[in-house]
Amino acid sequence: MLWLARALLWLVISAGLLLAGFTVLAAVLLVPGVIAHGGPPAQLQREALGTLYSGLVVQALLPELALSAVLWLIATGAFPILDRSWPALWGGTFVLAAAAFPPVGHYMFAMWQPTRPRDYAVTLLLLAGAATAALLIPRAISPVLGPGCFTNTAKRGIVREP
């Protein structure tokens, strides 16, 4: 039960970080246009941007994060060594987030239409990178979510030393 609570806490915090990061990125991208035009976008433009941003969150970012987290939990159940060191965490999380992209891109991300292999590669790197960062920042900050927290192996021996 503690394992499940820890996994849910990790996913909720990661989702919050991902959404906060995306909001900051969207604002940074919007500010130059506001400055250049001397004011905020018109109502129709705001609605279009809201639809675009909502679509990206619902169709790509959150599904990528959720599938990456599930794949991570499955992988660490099979290979606990993946969850025991920071190099393994960084590399393993990114590889699994990249592996999560094809089904997310194909089945969930309906508004995305890549025209070249480069489009696919760039989108994969952006989404896998965002999911990796969102999944690892809480683990770096909280000792409860640190390396080894999702392995089922004992952290100490059963014999106590005096």
Order of alpha helices (4+ residues) and beta strands (2+ residues): alpha-alpha-alpha-alpha-alpha
